[in-house]
Amino acid sequence: MDETTAALPGRRRRIGLMIAAASAALFAGNAAGVATATPDVSHEQMVRLPEGDIHVVSSGAPSADAVVLLHGLAGSTAWWDPVIPALQNRYVVRVDLLGHGKSAKPDSGYSMAEQARRVGDVLDRLGVRHAVVAGHSTGGYVATSLAEQRRDLVTAIALIDTGSRLDAFTDNGPAGDLLFNPAIGQPLWPLLPDVVIRHSLSSAFTRDVRIPEQIVADVRGMTYRSLTATSNASDAFLRERTEPDRVADLGLPTMVVFGSQDRRWPAASFEDYRRVPHVRIESLDCGHTPMIEEPEATGTLLRDFAEQY
């Protein structure tokens, strides 16, 4: 049984939102709401790696010291657009993980360790020697794995709505089993209309916010394999060891930010991080995606944290 068919319970349910929401979504889209900010200046490039090209967006003057932003499952660099203004005085590097955004989408290479090693390779190519790495949701596992591999590179980590343990993920019903059944999910995936994708993304928010078209397009651009393999890989990462235990062993300055109304990971589960020595935990009045729901507060937290390291 390969990693696509051997789906683990937690993220099955997460991706199951695509199916569970489909009926309602065909008749209603997200309500229009708060517009999001966009960065003033950015530079895009493709970094050529043996496993596939990696899309990178950077802002600020290139430096050996950088703030690195890693998106979550089915995300892209676009998810960080609203917080870039708060980091305008720093060199910021955003990476589309393999299988996401404009990066290559091969059939393999999606383990958290492989994704992390690849991010490290990208930073080496860019001349970054010291990085404060922030990861949203699944991106937090990549950030943690990078810190485990590269003690020379990562100086501090920030985790944004990164679940602490697999069994804490909210149950979204049995529909996830359908999508992770290749006989059903694989042919269905490219047929899902944008309105279904947009509606399913709404589970990542508590408020009615306008989801940028680029975010919808990036989800649409994923392959079934890149989506499910990434989901299964993050489950495997947590199954092997909980996130707080990994972070505690790193001994790095750590900040955990979470939305008190997160629909995917209950607020109480973030108390697990209390066992990380000297951890800074910040709660915001929003859902799973503070970068879009509370961009000013999130950007300020990231800026102040990064400035210390």
Backbone as CSV, one residue per row, in Angstrom:
resi,resn,N_x,N_y,N_z,CA_x,CA_y,CA_z,C_x,C_y,C_z
1,MET,0.852,-1.198,0.000,0.000,0.000,0.000,0.881,1.239,0.000
2,ASP,0.717,2.172,-0.964,1.583,3.341,-1.019,1.029,4.450,-0.144
3,GLU,1.763,5.586,-0.077,1.392,6.643,0.868,0.106,7.348,0.497
4,THR,-0.349,7.206,-0.749,-1.623,7.819,-1.121,-2.786,7.019,-0.566
5,THR,-2.717,5.694,-0.693,-3.825,4.869,-0.230,-3.783,4.647,1.262
6,ALA,-2.577,4.759,1.854,-2.461,4.531,3.292,-2.711,5.821,4.043
7,ALA,-3.811,6.482,3.782,-4.116,7.765,4.420,-4.375,7.558,5.895
8,LEU,-3.900,8.476,6.703,-4.113,8.417,8.135,-5.329,9.260,8.483
9,PRO,-5.991,8.965,9.616,-7.290,9.578,9.913,-7.320,11.080,9.953
10,GLY,-6.349,11.729,10.607,-6.447,13.168,10.826,-6.622,13.980,9.585
11,ARG,-5.672,13.883,8.624,-5.727,14.741,7.459,-6.721,14.253,6.425
12,ARG,-7.121,12.988,6.501,-8.219,12.548,5.634,-9.400,13.474,5.833
13,ARG,-9.675,13.716,7.093,-10.838,14.540,7.409,-10.643,15.952,6.928
14,ARG,-9.402,16.431,7.056,-9.134,17.797,6.611,-9.434,17.936,5.131
15,ILE,-8.851,17.066,4.335,-9.075,17.164,2.899,-10.521,16.831,2.568
16,GLY,-11.180,16.064,3.466,-12.576,15.717,3.243,-13.491,16.921,3.186
17,LEU,-13.019,18.064,3.649,-13.823,19.279,3.551,-14.171,19.581,2.101
18,MET,-13.298,19.192,1.190,-13.554,19.422,-0.228,-14.854,18.748,-0.653
19,ILE,-15.057,17.525,-0.146,-16.246,16.779,-0.529,-17.440,17.184,0.309
20,ALA,-17.203,17.286,1.630,-18.305,17.575,2.543,-18.989,18.887,2.222
21,ALA,-18.214,19.848,1.737,-18.772,21.176,1.469,-19.358,21.306,0.076
22,ALA,-19.173,20.317,-0.763,-19.486,20.480,-2.177,-20.945,20.842,-2.440
23,SER,-21.851,20.156,-1.784,-23.271,20.393,-2.061,-23.666,21.830,-1.767
24,ALA,-23.272,22.295,-0.572,-23.623,23.669,-0.215,-22.897,24.677,-1.080
25,ALA,-21.677,24.340,-1.411,-20.862,25.311,-2.138,-21.364,25.572,-3.544
26,LEU,-22.042,24.625,-4.133,-22.549,24.813,-5.482,-23.611,25.901,-5.538
27,PHE,-24.132,26.250,-4.366,-25.191,27.257,-4.324,-24.784,28.531,-3.589
28,ALA,-23.600,28.472,-2.924,-23.185,29.676,-2.194,-21.684,29.736,-2.078
29,GLY,-21.121,30.879,-2.313,-19.669,31.055,-2.178,-19.366,31.766,-0.882
30,ASN,-18.127,32.054,-0.649,-17.749,32.824,0.535,-18.317,34.231,0.461
31,ALA,-18.697,34.742,1.624,-19.153,36.127,1.667,-17.964,37.052,1.448
32,ALA,-18.204,38.134,0.719,-17.125,39.116,0.523,-16.846,39.776,1.854
33,GLY,-15.595,40.138,2.083,-15.273,40.715,3.374,-14.049,41.583,3.298
34,VAL,-13.153,41.351,4.237,-11.991,42.192,4.394,-11.007,41.970,3.259
35,ALA,-10.586,43.022,2.619,-9.575,42.909,1.575,-8.217,42.726,2.232
36,THR,-7.319,42.012,1.569,-6.017,41.760,2.148,-4.956,42.647,1.515
37,ALA,-3.941,42.936,2.301,-2.849,43.769,1.814,-1.917,42.948,0.945
38,THR,-1.163,43.605,0.121,-0.189,42.929,-0.724,1.168,43.591,-0.538
39,PRO,2.227,42.835,-0.729,3.552,43.418,-0.524,3.863,44.484,-1.553
40,ASP,4.650,45.492,-1.142,4.980,46.585,-2.048,5.970,46.141,-3.116
41,VAL,7.033,45.428,-2.708,8.081,45.033,-3.628,8.429,43.578,-3.365
42,SER,8.546,42.796,-4.403,8.946,41.410,-4.235,9.711,40.957,-5.464
43,HIS,10.494,39.929,-5.283,11.282,39.368,-6.376,10.998,37.874,-6.437
44,GLU,10.600,37.388,-7.600,10.306,35.977,-7.779,11.425,35.303,-8.559
45,GLN,11.710,34.060,-8.192,12.691,33.283,-8.940,12.427,31.796,-8.754
46,MET,12.960,31.019,-9.673,12.904,29.574,-9.568,14.298,29.079,-9.208
47,VAL,14.383,28.335,-8.135,15.653,27.742,-7.726,15.686,26.318,-8.250
48,ARG,16.656,26.005,-9.073,16.750,24.692,-9.701,17.383,23.689,-8.748
49,LEU,16.631,22.674,-8.385,17.135,21.601,-7.549,16.923,20.272,-8.268
50,PRO,17.712,19.258,-7.953,17.591,17.973,-8.643,16.192,17.352,-8.571
51,GLU,15.507,17.548,-7.439,14.184,16.934,-7.268,13.070,17.730,-7.928
52,GLY,13.382,18.952,-8.395,12.370,19.787,-9.019,12.582,21.248,-8.681
53,ASP,12.116,22.122,-9.546,12.283,23.554,-9.346,11.427,24.052,-8.181
54,ILE,11.994,24.957,-7.393,11.294,25.521,-6.244,11.098,27.016,-6.458
55,HIS,9.850,27.448,-6.342,9.489,28.854,-6.525,9.724,29.616,-5.230
56,VAL,10.428,30.742,-5.348,10.777,31.549,-4.182,10.375,32.998,-4.431
57,VAL,9.800,33.620,-3.419,9.488,35.053,-3.464,10.232,35.715,-2.317
58,SER,11.020,36.736,-2.626,11.777,37.424,-1.592,11.457,38.913,-1.604
59,SER,11.646,39.544,-0.480,11.450,40.992,-0.366,12.487,41.529,0.603
60,GLY,12.831,42.793,0.433,13.867,43.400,1.248,15.242,43.168,0.659
61,ALA,16.232,43.839,1.212,17.596,43.723,0.716,18.170,42.359,1.065
62,PRO,18.720,41.628,0.082,19.319,40.313,0.356,20.341,40.398,1.482
63,SER,20.328,39.401,2.345,21.188,39.406,3.519,21.472,37.968,3.948
64,ALA,22.504,37.808,4.744,22.795,36.490,5.311,21.799,36.138,6.404
65,ASP,21.071,37.128,6.902,20.040,36.927,7.918,18.669,37.108,7.275
66,ALA,17.787,36.149,7.470,16.483,36.212,6.805,15.369,35.725,7.712
67,VAL,14.168,36.204,7.404,12.940,35.655,7.965,12.363,34.769,6.870
68,VAL,12.155,33.509,7.179,11.683,32.536,6.188,10.258,32.135,6.534
69,LEU,9.365,32.219,5.550,7.944,31.940,5.756,7.530,30.718,4.940
70,LEU,6.969,29.723,5.625,6.572,28.468,4.986,5.064,28.254,5.144
71,HIS,4.380,28.086,4.042,2.927,27.916,4.041,2.526,26.504,4.475
72,GLY,1.222,26.291,4.609,0.701,24.995,5.004,0.193,24.176,3.831
73,LEU,-0.508,23.082,4.153,-1.041,22.169,3.150,-1.960,22.907,2.182
74,ALA,-1.721,22.709,0.887,-2.492,23.338,-0.189,-2.320,24.846,-0.218
75,GLY,-1.290,25.354,0.463,-1.029,26.783,0.479,0.006,27.189,-0.555
76,SER,0.494,28.407,-0.417,1.502,28.943,-1.323,2.083,30.201,-0.691
77,THR,3.022,30.814,-1.374,3.604,32.061,-0.867,2.544,33.149,-0.716
78,ALA,1.462,33.057,-1.480,0.425,34.089,-1.456,-0.250,34.217,-0.090
79,TRP,-0.243,33.144,0.693,-0.886,33.207,1.999,-0.210,34.215,2.920
80,TRP,1.049,34.549,2.648,1.794,35.452,3.509,1.723,36.903,3.051
81,ASP,1.130,37.171,1.900,1.088,38.530,1.379,0.672,39.577,2.408
82,PRO,-0.393,39.336,3.199,-0.864,40.395,4.097,0.097,40.792,5.207
83,VAL,1.071,39.934,5.566,1.962,40.282,6.686,3.280,40.887,6.218
84,ILE,3.522,40.900,4.912,4.795,41.404,4.397,5.039,42.876,4.760
85,PRO,4.032,43.751,4.732,4.291,45.145,5.122,4.904,45.295,6.509
86,ALA,4.513,44.444,7.443,5.064,44.530,8.804,6.531,44.112,8.856
87,LEU,6.990,43.391,7.823,8.359,42.892,7.783,9.194,43.629,6.746
88,GLN,8.777,44.833,6.391,9.405,45.542,5.275,10.873,45.898,5.520
89,ASN,11.302,45.916,6.771,12.695,46.239,7.061,13.586,45.000,7.174
90,ARG,13.034,43.838,6.859,13.792,42.595,6.941,13.890,41.936,5.567
91,TYR,14.893,41.095,5.411,14.994,40.259,4.222,14.087,39.055,4.466
92,VAL,13.045,38.948,3.670,12.036,37.901,3.856,12.056,36.950,2.664
93,VAL,12.114,35.671,2.949,12.117,34.649,1.907,10.901,33.756,2.094
94,ARG,10.082,33.688,1.048,8.920,32.800,1.062,9.143,31.686,0.034
95,VAL,8.787,30.480,0.416,9.055,29.327,-0.435,7.759,28.583,-0.726
96,ASP,7.525,28.267,-2.000,6.468,27.319,-2.361,7.043,25.927,-2.173
97,LEU,6.551,25.188,-1.205,7.045,23.839,-0.981,6.796,22.980,-2.219
98,LEU,7.582,21.924,-2.377,7.387,21.019,-3.505,5.924,20.587,-3.576
99,GLY,5.355,20.611,-4.783,3.958,20.208,-4.957,2.964,21.328,-4.787
100,HIS,3.445,22.516,-4.440,2.564,23.640,-4.136,2.910,24.861,-4.979
101,GLY,1.931,25.757,-5.136,2.164,27.008,-5.838,2.781,26.788,-7.204
102,LYS,3.871,27.492,-7.463,4.530,27.408,-8.759,5.711,26.433,-8.763
103,SER,5.911,25.742,-7.656,7.000,24.770,-7.595,6.631,23.499,-8.346
104,ALA,7.635,22.674,-8.608,7.421,21.419,-9.327,6.496,20.497,-8.533
105,LYS,5.830,19.602,-9.258,4.865,18.699,-8.634,5.123,17.258,-9.086
106,PRO,6.234,16.697,-8.631,6.557,15.315,-9.001,5.716,14.321,-8.207
107,ASP,5.977,13.038,-8.406,5.210,11.999,-7.721,5.755,11.669,-6.339
108,SER,6.966,12.106,-6.017,7.561,11.749,-4.731,8.344,12.928,-4.170
109,GLY,8.804,12.753,-2.927,9.614,13.787,-2.294,8.864,14.647,-1.308
110,TYR,7.765,14.136,-0.731,6.890,14.975,0.072,6.999,14.782,1.581
111,SER,7.917,13.977,2.052,8.065,13.840,3.500,8.486,15.190,4.085
112,MET,8.179,15.385,5.359,8.545,16.653,5.996,10.061,16.838,5.996
113,ALA,10.808,15.749,6.169,12.266,15.846,6.162,12.783,16.245,4.782
114,GLU,12.188,15.684,3.725,12.609,16.037,2.367,12.260,17.483,2.047
115,GLN,11.065,17.899,2.445,10.670,19.292,2.218,11.620,20.233,2.957
116,ALA,11.975,19.877,4.193,12.859,20.725,4.990,14.256,20.795,4.385
117,ARG,14.776,19.651,3.978,16.107,19.648,3.367,16.129,20.532,2.133
118,ARG,15.048,20.486,1.383,14.950,21.292,0.157,14.929,22.785,0.492
119,VAL,14.208,23.163,1.533,14.198,24.565,1.957,15.608,24.991,2.361
120,GLY,16.306,24.113,3.066,17.678,24.421,3.442,18.570,24.624,2.228
121,ASP,18.372,23.790,1.205,19.148,23.934,-0.031,18.867,25.273,-0.706
122,VAL,17.596,25.674,-0.702,17.215,26.960,-1.294,17.900,28.106,-0.560
123,LEU,17.862,28.060,0.760,18.472,29.134,1.554,19.983,29.176,1.339
124,ASP,20.601,28.020,1.206,22.037,27.991,0.907,22.320,28.676,-0.424
125,ARG,21.482,28.388,-1.413,21.664,29.005,-2.729,21.516,30.519,-2.661
126,LEU,20.666,30.988,-1.756,20.416,32.422,-1.628,21.444,33.114,-0.728
127,GLY,22.326,32.357,-0.129,23.333,32.944,0.737,22.860,33.242,2.142
128,VAL,21.737,32.652,2.545,21.217,32.857,3.898,21.986,31.960,4.863
129,ARG,22.468,32.545,5.945,23.248,31.798,6.927,22.539,31.670,8.275
130,HIS,21.643,32.594,8.539,20.893,32.557,9.798,19.437,32.893,9.490
131,ALA,18.514,32.022,9.924,17.114,32.204,9.562,16.190,32.036,10.760
132,VAL,15.294,33.002,10.915,14.144,32.838,11.798,13.051,32.267,10.906
133,VAL,12.627,31.049,11.187,11.714,30.337,10.289,10.329,30.265,10.904
134,ALA,9.337,30.747,10.156,7.939,30.696,10.590,7.173,29.776,9.664
135,GLY,6.394,28.873,10.240,5.592,27.960,9.441,4.149,27.993,9.863
136,HIS,3.262,28.016,8.870,1.829,27.972,9.146,1.324,26.548,8.995
137,SER,0.644,26.032,10.012,0.031,24.712,9.957,1.077,23.654,9.571
138,THR,0.893,22.948,8.462,1.865,21.941,8.038,3.248,22.550,7.826
139,GLY,3.300,23.805,7.415,4.589,24.475,7.258,5.380,24.520,8.548
140,GLY,4.687,24.445,9.686,5.376,24.403,10.973,6.166,23.123,11.151
141,TYR,5.645,22.018,10.609,6.379,20.755,10.695,7.631,20.811,9.829
142,VAL,7.520,21.464,8.684,8.690,21.624,7.816,9.726,22.493,8.519
143,ALA,9.269,23.569,9.160,10.185,24.447,9.896,10.894,23.680,11.006
144,THR,10.151,22.841,11.720,10.725,22.057,12.808,11.742,21.053,12.286
145,SER,11.389,20.384,11.195,12.310,19.415,10.600,13.573,20.098,10.102
146,LEU,13.433,21.292,9.538,14.606,22.048,9.088,15.510,22.366,10.276
147,ALA,14.915,22.765,11.389,15.704,23.071,12.579,16.397,21.821,13.116
148,GLU,15.731,20.678,13.014,16.349,19.428,13.447,17.564,19.082,12.592
149,GLN,17.476,19.382,11.312,18.561,19.056,10.383,19.677,20.086,10.372
150,ARG,19.306,21.361,10.549,20.263,22.440,10.328,20.358,23.366,11.548
151,ARG,21.024,22.888,12.560,21.212,23.716,13.759,22.056,24.939,13.438
152,ASP,22.863,24.837,12.381,23.711,25.957,11.981,22.933,27.069,11.320
153,LEU,21.768,26.751,10.806,20.994,27.687,9.985,19.841,28.337,10.739
154,VAL,19.065,27.560,11.462,17.845,28.060,12.105,18.162,28.618,13.484
155,THR,17.826,29.886,13.677,18.106,30.541,14.959,16.888,30.609,15.873
156,ALA,15.682,30.532,15.295,14.449,30.578,16.074,13.317,30.104,15.177
157,ILE,12.246,29.599,15.774,11.102,29.156,14.975,9.801,29.726,15.532
158,ALA,8.888,30.030,14.617,7.548,30.489,14.978,6.552,29.543,14.323
159,LEU,5.631,29.047,15.096,4.620,28.111,14.614,3.261,28.791,14.669
160,ILE,2.567,28.825,13.543,1.266,29.479,13.472,0.192,28.443,13.193
161,ASP,-0.654,28.208,14.168,-1.727,27.210,14.067,-1.189,25.873,13.559
162,THR,-0.071,25.468,14.133,0.526,24.171,13.825,0.083,23.180,14.889
163,GLY,-0.690,22.190,14.484,-1.253,21.236,15.430,-0.190,20.490,16.214
164,SER,-0.493,20.214,17.478,0.493,19.609,18.369,0.574,18.092,18.241
165,ARG,-0.571,17.458,17.985,-0.593,15.995,17.913,-1.729,15.561,16.991
166,LEU,-1.575,14.388,16.411,-2.502,13.939,15.373,-3.931,13.795,15.876
167,ASP,-4.106,13.292,17.096,-5.458,13.035,17.581,-6.194,14.299,18.002
168,ALA,-5.526,15.446,17.935,-6.187,16.700,18.305,-6.956,17.314,17.144
169,PHE,-6.711,16.826,15.921,-7.365,17.431,14.767,-8.868,17.205,14.817
170,THR,-9.639,18.240,14.488,-11.096,18.184,14.564,-11.668,17.205,13.545
171,ASP,-12.641,16.428,13.946,-13.278,15.438,13.075,-14.200,16.131,12.082
172,ASN,-13.898,15.985,10.803,-14.733,16.583,9.762,-15.621,15.562,9.060
173,GLY,-15.777,14.391,9.667,-16.682,13.396,9.097,-16.006,12.422,8.158
174,PRO,-16.750,11.430,7.644,-16.193,10.344,6.850,-15.925,10.687,5.395
175,ALA,-16.282,11.878,4.946,-16.123,12.205,3.526,-14.673,12.151,3.079
176,GLY,-13.749,12.362,4.028,-12.342,12.302,3.673,-11.938,10.954,3.124
177,ASP,-12.588,9.881,3.607,-12.278,8.549,3.104,-12.548,8.449,1.613
178,LEU,-13.568,9.162,1.154,-13.904,9.116,-0.264,-12.803,9.748,-1.105
179,LEU,-12.331,10.913,-0.670,-11.313,11.598,-1.454,-9.995,10.841,-1.443
180,PHE,-9.695,10.176,-0.337,-8.442,9.438,-0.265,-8.543,8.037,-0.861
181,ASN,-9.686,7.691,-1.357,-9.816,6.468,-2.146,-9.500,6.849,-3.585
182,PRO,-8.341,6.419,-4.112,-7.919,6.869,-5.446,-8.963,6.637,-6.529
183,ALA,-9.763,5.582,-6.392,-10.756,5.285,-7.414,-11.820,6.372,-7.492
184,ILE,-12.017,7.082,-6.379,-13.016,8.150,-6.329,-12.348,9.522,-6.337
185,GLY,-11.401,9.699,-5.424,-10.788,11.014,-5.246,-9.968,11.488,-6.419
186,GLN,-9.204,10.602,-7.019,-8.323,11.036,-8.100,-9.075,11.571,-9.309
187,PRO,-10.112,10.876,-9.799,-10.844,11.451,-10.933,-11.685,12.661,-10.539
188,LEU,-12.096,12.726,-9.261,-12.930,13.841,-8.819,-12.136,15.131,-8.684
189,TRP,-10.883,15.029,-8.249,-10.093,16.206,-7.919,-10.054,17.263,-9.024
190,PRO,-9.703,16.926,-10.264,-9.625,17.980,-11.284,-10.980,18.512,-11.721
191,LEU,-12.060,17.865,-11.295,-13.401,18.290,-11.700,-14.057,19.232,-10.706
192,LEU,-13.447,19.400,-9.528,-14.063,20.255,-8.516,-14.093,21.703,-9.002
193,PRO,-15.260,22.344,-9.032,-15.339,23.741,-9.470,-14.712,24.676,-8.440
194,ASP,-14.336,25.854,-8.894,-13.690,26.823,-8.007,-14.554,27.150,-6.796
195,VAL,-15.861,27.161,-6.974,-16.732,27.522,-5.862,-16.633,26.486,-4.748
196,VAL,-16.380,25.226,-5.079,-16.211,24.193,-4.067,-14.881,24.384,-3.348
197,ILE,-13.846,24.674,-4.113,-12.538,24.926,-3.502,-12.608,26.127,-2.575
198,ARG,-13.245,27.194,-3.034,-13.357,28.404,-2.221,-14.142,28.126,-0.943
199,HIS,-15.206,27.363,-1.076,-16.016,27.068,0.102,-15.251,26.178,1.079
200,SER,-14.525,25.220,0.551,-13.773,24.333,1.429,-12.670,25.096,2.158
201,LEU,-12.073,26.084,1.496,-11.048,26.901,2.135,-11.621,27.709,3.295
202,SER,-12.920,27.951,3.275,-13.523,28.770,4.324,-13.392,28.122,5.698
203,SER,-13.124,26.807,5.754,-12.924,26.165,7.058,-11.656,26.670,7.733
204,ALA,-10.775,27.281,6.957,-9.536,27.822,7.517,-9.744,29.204,8.124
205,PHE,-10.968,29.710,8.065,-11.265,31.052,8.558,-12.469,31.012,9.489
206,THR,-12.508,31.968,10.397,-13.684,32.129,11.252,-14.515,33.314,10.772
207,ARG,-13.825,34.351,10.328,-14.531,35.533,9.827,-14.792,35.403,8.336
208,ASP,-15.719,36.216,7.856,-15.964,36.286,6.417,-14.907,37.190,5.801
209,VAL,-13.916,36.574,5.212,-12.863,37.323,4.541,-12.870,36.939,3.076
210,ARG,-12.411,37.842,2.262,-12.331,37.553,0.836,-11.067,36.748,0.568
211,ILE,-11.238,35.535,0.089,-10.095,34.688,-0.211,-9.540,35.090,-1.574
212,PRO,-8.292,35.520,-1.628,-7.718,35.977,-2.902,-7.805,34.919,-3.994
213,GLU,-8.004,35.368,-5.219,-8.101,34.453,-6.349,-6.828,33.616,-6.507
214,GLN,-5.674,34.211,-6.160,-4.424,33.486,-6.311,-4.394,32.249,-5.429
215,ILE,-4.978,32.343,-4.237,-5.010,31.204,-3.330,-5.856,30.080,-3.918
216,VAL,-6.991,30.439,-4.486,-7.848,29.435,-5.126,-7.122,28.803,-6.306
217,ALA,-6.451,29.635,-7.087,-5.727,29.134,-8.252,-4.597,28.189,-7.840
218,ASP,-3.943,28.498,-6.732,-2.847,27.642,-6.279,-3.358,26.272,-5.836
219,VAL,-4.506,26.242,-5.178,-5.103,24.953,-4.806,-5.486,24.189,-6.066
220,ARG,-6.110,24.879,-6.996,-6.503,24.272,-8.260,-5.298,23.682,-8.993
221,GLY,-4.142,24.317,-8.852,-2.959,23.870,-9.567,-2.270,22.658,-8.967
222,MET,-2.673,22.238,-7.785,-2.057,21.059,-7.184,-2.506,19.783,-7.884
223,THR,-1.653,18.786,-7.869,-2.054,17.474,-8.360,-2.642,16.682,-7.200
224,TYR,-3.410,15.676,-7.538,-3.972,14.815,-6.494,-2.855,14.180,-5.680
225,ARG,-1.792,13.785,-6.354,-0.670,13.150,-5.679,0.027,14.119,-4.729
226,SER,0.302,15.347,-5.171,1.007,16.289,-4.306,0.164,16.658,-3.091
227,LEU,-1.142,16.725,-3.268,-2.039,17.043,-2.164,-2.062,15.929,-1.125
228,THR,-2.348,14.711,-1.575,-2.502,13.603,-0.631,-1.174,13.165,-0.034
229,ALA,-0.112,13.193,-0.828,1.189,12.779,-0.303,1.679,13.743,0.777
230,THR,1.431,15.036,0.592,1.818,16.012,1.613,1.003,15.810,2.883
231,SER,-0.280,15.571,2.708,-1.143,15.342,3.861,-0.694,14.112,4.643
232,ASN,-0.450,13.021,3.940,-0.020,11.792,4.601,1.337,11.958,5.271
233,ALA,2.219,12.734,4.631,3.552,12.933,5.183,3.504,13.718,6.497
234,SER,2.614,14.706,6.566,2.513,15.468,7.812,1.902,14.621,8.920
235,ASP,0.970,13.739,8.560,0.430,12.802,9.547,1.540,11.902,10.081
236,ALA,2.360,11.396,9.173,3.447,10.502,9.569,4.431,11.211,10.496
237,PHE,4.665,12.485,10.239,5.574,13.286,11.060,5.061,13.357,12.499
238,LEU,3.767,13.606,12.654,3.173,13.691,13.987,3.058,12.323,14.643
239,ARG,2.795,11.315,13.843,2.656,9.967,14.390,4.004,9.492,14.967
240,GLU,5.065,9.879,14.316,6.399,9.486,14.775,6.732,10.139,16.103
241,ARG,6.336,11.403,16.242,6.615,12.145,17.472,5.775,13.407,17.482
242,THR,5.274,13.815,18.653,4.439,15.012,18.700,5.278,16.254,18.440
243,GLU,4.626,17.292,17.951,5.325,18.534,17.636,5.941,19.179,18.882
244,PRO,5.226,19.295,20.016,5.854,19.920,21.194,7.096,19.175,21.673
245,ASP,7.099,17.850,21.584,8.274,17.086,22.003,9.469,17.387,21.110
246,ARG,9.216,17.481,19.812,10.286,17.814,18.876,10.847,19.208,19.172
247,VAL,9.942,20.163,19.353,10.363,21.545,19.568,11.106,21.679,20.895
248,ALA,10.648,20.975,21.903,11.309,21.041,23.212,12.761,20.589,23.109
249,ASP,13.002,19.556,22.323,14.363,19.034,22.191,15.284,19.965,21.402
250,LEU,14.694,20.831,20.579,15.512,21.735,19.782,16.229,22.770,20.645
251,GLY,15.557,23.218,21.693,16.155,24.217,22.561,16.294,25.585,21.918
252,LEU,15.498,25.842,20.891,15.555,27.121,20.185,14.493,28.077,20.717
253,PRO,14.712,29.376,20.592,13.632,30.321,20.893,12.419,29.985,20.038
254,THR,11.259,29.876,20.660,10.058,29.416,19.963,8.868,30.292,20.312
255,MET,8.110,30.651,19.290,6.838,31.343,19.486,5.740,30.525,18.825
256,VAL,4.643,30.350,19.528,3.465,29.659,19.004,2.320,30.655,18.943
257,VAL,1.750,30.821,17.764,0.610,31.711,17.565,-0.559,30.863,17.090
258,PHE,-1.727,31.075,17.684,-2.892,30.308,17.231,-4.153,31.154,17.308
259,GLY,-5.111,30.800,16.462,-6.410,31.452,16.492,-7.304,30.784,17.517
260,SER,-7.855,31.563,18.415,-8.686,30.990,19.483,-9.950,30.339,18.948
261,GLN,-10.303,30.666,17.695,-11.499,30.079,17.090,-11.152,29.120,15.941
262,ASP,-9.937,28.601,15.966,-9.494,27.660,14.941,-10.465,26.481,14.857
263,ARG,-10.980,26.219,13.649,-11.936,25.129,13.463,-11.250,23.793,13.192
264,ARG,-9.954,23.829,12.969,-9.239,22.605,12.635,-8.487,22.018,13.829
265,TRP,-7.874,22.882,14.610,-7.167,22.446,15.805,-7.759,23.193,17.001
266,PRO,-8.418,22.509,17.936,-9.039,23.182,19.079,-8.032,24.009,19.869
267,ALA,-8.491,25.156,20.348,-7.606,26.059,21.083,-6.934,25.356,22.263
268,ALA,-7.658,24.473,22.926,-7.110,23.794,24.104,-5.886,22.948,23.760
269,SER,-5.822,22.460,22.517,-4.706,21.589,22.145,-3.380,22.336,22.097
270,PHE,-3.420,23.650,21.948,-2.178,24.415,21.898,-1.538,24.556,23.280
271,GLU,-2.284,24.156,24.310,-1.698,24.116,25.649,-0.598,23.065,25.728
272,ASP,-0.594,22.110,24.794,0.459,21.088,24.765,1.844,21.718,24.664
273,TYR,1.903,22.902,24.055,3.192,23.559,23.859,3.757,24.145,25.153
274,ARG,2.977,24.141,26.220,3.459,24.687,27.493,4.667,23.905,28.004
275,ARG,4.834,22.672,27.534,5.966,21.890,28.004,7.273,22.230,27.281
276,VAL,7.195,23.142,26.312,8.407,23.613,25.636,9.035,24.702,26.500
277,PRO,10.276,24.523,26.936,10.899,25.518,27.818,10.929,26.924,27.199
278,HIS,10.501,27.902,27.973,10.588,29.320,27.601,9.798,29.650,26.336
279,VAL,8.815,28.854,25.996,8.026,29.128,24.801,7.164,30.374,24.998
280,ARG,6.984,31.104,23.926,6.077,32.251,23.931,4.819,31.831,23.181
281,ILE,3.663,31.911,23.818,2.403,31.495,23.202,1.481,32.702,23.099
282,GLU,1.002,32.954,21.891,0.126,34.103,21.635,-1.178,33.625,21.002
283,SER,-2.288,34.080,21.536,-3.599,33.741,21.003,-4.210,34.973,20.341
284,LEU,-4.773,34.775,19.155,-5.458,35.851,18.447,-6.927,35.473,18.263
285,ASP,-7.780,36.465,18.234,-9.219,36.226,18.115,-9.582,36.007,16.651
286,CYS,-9.263,34.822,16.147,-9.535,34.510,14.743,-9.514,33.002,14.565
287,GLY,-9.514,32.555,13.313,-9.528,31.137,13.023,-8.150,30.583,12.716
288,HIS,-8.111,29.629,11.768,-6.895,28.884,11.477,-5.844,29.692,10.717
289,THR,-6.231,30.823,10.152,-5.309,31.561,9.284,-5.158,33.012,9.722
290,PRO,-4.426,33.261,10.801,-4.253,34.621,11.306,-3.619,35.569,10.300
291,MET,-2.804,35.042,9.371,-2.130,35.930,8.411,-3.136,36.707,7.570
292,ILE,-4.298,36.114,7.348,-5.313,36.775,6.525,-6.414,37.392,7.383
293,GLU,-6.754,36.749,8.486,-7.799,37.286,9.348,-7.297,38.425,10.243
294,GLU,-6.070,38.292,10.718,-5.472,39.300,11.605,-4.064,39.625,11.114
295,PRO,-3.946,40.174,9.922,-2.611,40.385,9.345,-1.738,41.362,10.120
296,GLU,-2.328,42.443,10.638,-1.519,43.428,11.355,-0.964,42.836,12.644
297,ALA,-1.822,42.182,13.407,-1.377,41.582,14.666,-0.371,40.470,14.411
298,THR,-0.632,39.648,13.397,0.278,38.542,13.087,1.617,39.070,12.599
299,GLY,1.572,40.060,11.712,2.798,40.646,11.204,3.628,41.280,12.305
300,THR,2.963,41.955,13.230,3.663,42.589,14.337,4.330,41.549,15.233
301,LEU,3.622,40.453,15.514,4.199,39.384,16.327,5.435,38.796,15.651
302,LEU,5.340,38.551,14.356,6.474,37.981,13.630,7.654,38.954,13.597
303,ARG,7.346,40.222,13.364,8.415,41.228,13.309,9.142,41.343,14.638
304,ASP,8.370,41.464,15.730,8.977,41.644,17.048,9.778,40.403,17.449
305,PHE,9.256,39.222,17.104,9.966,37.990,17.439,11.265,37.882,16.658
306,ALA,11.180,38.156,15.350,12.373,38.050,14.486,13.453,39.036,14.892
307,GLU,13.042,40.208,15.345,14.034,41.234,15.701,14.899,40.820,16.892
308,GLN,14.432,39.868,17.660,15.204,39.417,18.823,16.308,38.436,18.438
309,TYR,16.181,37.858,17.214,17.114,36.784,16.875,17.716,36.978,15.489
